[in-house]
Amino acid sequence: MAKPIELGLVLEGEDAKEFWDNEKKPATRQQVEMFKKARKISDSIRF
């Protein structure tokens, strides 16, 4: 039987700092609009 793939990402140094700084900020209007557009496109695709 195949083993499940374990996904993991370890950020260090400046990458980790940038990640946590971005986590503290709320999304901008532009980002929210981008997510809405992406959601609409995703919902229109049939798998």
Buried (B, 14 or more C-beta within 10 A) or exposed (E): EEEEEEEEEEEEEEEEEEEEEEEEEEEEEEEEEEEEEEEEEEEEEEE
